[in-house]
Every structure is written in structure tokens, then in C-alpha cells.
Amino acid sequence: MALVELIMPKMGESIMEATILTWLKKPGDKIEQDESVLEVATDKVDTEVPSTHAGVLKEILAKDGEVVKVGSPIAVIATDSDEANPSEKPTAKTEAKPAESTVKAEPAMVANQSNGANQSDFKASSRFYSPLVKNIAKEENIPVAELDTVPGTGSEGRVTKKDILAYLQQRKSGHTIAPALTSSKPAVPASINAGDEIIQMDRMRKMIAERMVDSKRISPHVTSFVEADVTNIVLWRNKVKNEFQKQEGSSLTFTPIFIEAVAKAIKDFPMINIQVDGDRIIKKKDINVGMAVALPTGNLIVPVIRNADQYNLRGLAKMVNDIASRARDNKLKPDELAGGTYSVSNVGSFGNVMGTPIIMQPQVAILALGAIQKKPAVLETPTGDVIAIRHKMFLSHSYDHRVVDGSLGGMFVRRVADYLEQFDLNQTI
């Protein structure tokens, strides 16, 4: 009988640990190779971990709620079908000792620190910090409550080494921002009356809330609006959607058409496709478009279509359908949620005509797509102006005014509208 360890796999370049959500198998269960054994959560996505071997699950080394580093053993598998002896252990097994960073995933809030919690206990924060940032904070005696107020310029608003060192310099000079100004705790406590229902935020909702607050704190948001005539697009889609359904087995939506227009406009205005790193502007080479997807739970996730400018319309349509489907089924890989350089959000799918979307850090812009509506419009003809019924929609473009001025933000969304209005009614898919 051979005993092997199931190792926490690497799930992305920036992901160093994951939280055990639930075990799908219990000790004694037979498992097949590549069969899902447990569900884990990272700071980017919830996903399933498959078994690397076929056999019997002998022992679980990491309990539900534990945070496990990538590369650490999480279970023991007996690789033959014989009844496993519980007393047997892998000869080279490393004892799964709880690391200092291994904590229970309890709904701990920052407010708990005032009730005797250790100031270096990172359980009290829902924000992700790298081991390096944690060590610096401990060495400099920075409480977690204070660390939570430090603005992050890293990926998805994370605090980098540069951020915390800059904060320490400001701290020594006495020019730090008061925690009260950046705290997410409401100034006026919520009142709870008889009959009110209290709903605890799940892990993803807390993550979304944190990132939205961070984005509004980091980026001064400005929103420009343009109304586009998309009559040609509506007529063309009605003409080809049945054929596409027969060929691909999926629906042809408007989203890939919008993403195609966005990718073209980014090529025309590459300074929209940038990120900010302190006082540096990073001009991104690749055009990776994030696409907001509403989950059945009501939460929002933003998978990324990499190199969106390199797909034709059919390719984009297939990619959009695939990503959206797997996002709703919680089958996305962590890397599919990282690396976005620009984002779109289809608020029109909920019947909204326009919106003011919040930027996905560290990006600098996001486009909200409003609902398509029939409207009377004045058209210019060789024989004079006429009133006709047209299909129109609003494009809402939010951008970071630190690096994107009104002229660039406005010209970009206008260019997207131009590409939509100039859509070729006679093209094929």
C-alpha cells in the first residue's frame, strides 16, 4: 500500500495561501484521479481542488476554516483499493503543524480589537496582507486597525512594501491620515428594531465591500455619459442569432459586440489602458478586458478576457458565453480573475439605463452599458430631417481623474459609441 500526500496546489502567481471551505470527501471515501476533494477560497476566487491520485482518502490534515499555505500537505491518500490502516502514516510525511499564519476563518470584525484582541492579530481584518507587510507591521508596532487605513497601490488595492514604508515615513513626521477618516465603520451605529432581520456578510461580500471602499478612497472618480444609436447592432443580431445558436449551441448576446468596440477604442486611446504605481504610470501592453458577472448569490465577480483585441467577433462571443457560464457555476480558475486592464459592466441587463460604476483597482477606468431602448430620434437625410424610431443606449464611463483627464475620458467613450454606431449591418459571424 502506498500513501501519498495531497498538497495545496498553486492557484495563481500572487496566491500564496488558501482557506479550506469544506471537504467534499471524508476519510474512508474512494476517490478518482482529478475528482474534486475539497473547496478552497483565496482572496480572488472560490474553487475546487482535485485529487492527484486515485485511491482512498485516509486522513484529513487541514480542517474546515484553516488557512493553508501553497505547497503544504492537506490530506493523505492510499493509492490502492485495499482497506486502509488508520495507524499507517506516510514515511516522509511532514507533520501538519499549525503555522502562525494559520487561523480559523471566523467572522471577526475590526471592532473586536477594542475587546482585548492582540493588535497584531490579523484575524481581525478581512483585508489581505502579504507576509512581508505583516512582518513590517509587527516590527513597527502598527496595530491592525491602523494598518487597515493605509491606502494600497498594489494589485486590487493591496498594501505593498512601498506603501507601508511610505506610511511609516509619514507616521514619523506626524502627517498620517487619521483612522477615523478612512474607517469603514459607520459614523452613526445602525439601529436594530424588533422584527429586523440581521444577515451576516459572507466572505465574498466582505471582500467586495472592502475593495469598493478602497477604490473610492484611492481614485477620484469622474463619470462621462454618451448616448449611442445601436440600431444596426440590434438588427444584425436579430438576423444572425438563430444561426449562431444552431452552430455554437449558445446565445449570441450584445456583450461581445460591446467588448470588441471597447478593445478597438483602447487601441486608439492607449492611455486608458494604464495602471498607477505610486508616482509612476504603467502603460499596459496587453488589452485584458474584465467583464462583470452577477452570481446567483447576488454577489459580483469580474473574470478577464485576455488579449480581447486579438479575437474576432465569433471568438469573443464564445469566450464571453464560456466565462459567464463558468463564473455562475463557480468553476473559474484564479488566474481568470486577475490581470484585467479595463472593465465593462452591463447594468442594462437589470433594466438600468445608466450607472456610475466603481473602478476595479489597479485599473483606471470602467464602462457601464445601459439598457437598449427604442426612442424617437431626428435623422438627417438628403431631403431633410425626419423623425424615426431608433434603438439607443447610454454608455457611462467612470475614470480615475488622477491620471485620466476629462478630455481623454470623454473622447474614449465617444469613440466606443462611434464604433457601435458604425457597425457593419452586412458582416457575417
Secondary structure as GFF3:
##gff-version 3
##sequence-region A 1 429
A	DSSP	beta_strand	3	7	.	.	.	ID=ss1
A	DSSP	beta_strand	17	23	.	.	.	ID=ss2
A	DSSP	beta_strand	30	31	.	.	.	ID=ss3
A	DSSP	beta_strand	36	41	.	.	.	ID=ss4
A	DSSP	beta_strand	46	50	.	.	.	ID=ss5
A	DSSP	beta_strand	55	60	.	.	.	ID=ss6
A	DSSP	beta_strand	67	69	.	.	.	ID=ss7
A	DSSP	beta_strand	73	78	.	.	.	ID=ss8
A	DSSP	three_ten_helix	110	115	.	.	.	ID=ss9
A	DSSP	three_ten_helix	122	124	.	.	.	ID=ss10
A	DSSP	alpha_helix	131	139	.	.	.	ID=ss11
A	DSSP	alpha_helix	144	147	.	.	.	ID=ss12
A	DSSP	three_ten_helix	155	157	.	.	.	ID=ss13
A	DSSP	alpha_helix	161	173	.	.	.	ID=ss14
A	DSSP	alpha_helix	179	182	.	.	.	ID=ss15
A	DSSP	alpha_helix	203	218	.	.	.	ID=ss16
A	DSSP	beta_strand	221	229	.	.	.	ID=ss17
A	DSSP	alpha_helix	231	248	.	.	.	ID=ss18
A	DSSP	alpha_helix	255	268	.	.	.	ID=ss19
A	DSSP	three_ten_helix	270	272	.	.	.	ID=ss20
A	DSSP	beta_strand	274	277	.	.	.	ID=ss21
A	DSSP	beta_strand	280	283	.	.	.	ID=ss22
A	DSSP	beta_strand	289	291	.	.	.	ID=ss23
A	DSSP	beta_strand	293	294	.	.	.	ID=ss24
A	DSSP	beta_strand	300	301	.	.	.	ID=ss25
A	DSSP	beta_strand	304	305	.	.	.	ID=ss26
A	DSSP	three_ten_helix	308	310	.	.	.	ID=ss27
A	DSSP	alpha_helix	313	328	.	.	.	ID=ss28
A	DSSP	three_ten_helix	334	337	.	.	.	ID=ss29
A	DSSP	beta_strand	342	345	.	.	.	ID=ss30
A	DSSP	three_ten_helix	347	350	.	.	.	ID=ss31
A	DSSP	beta_strand	365	369	.	.	.	ID=ss32
A	DSSP	beta_strand	373	381	.	.	.	ID=ss33
A	DSSP	beta_strand	384	400	.	.	.	ID=ss34
A	DSSP	alpha_helix	406	421	.	.	.	ID=ss35
###
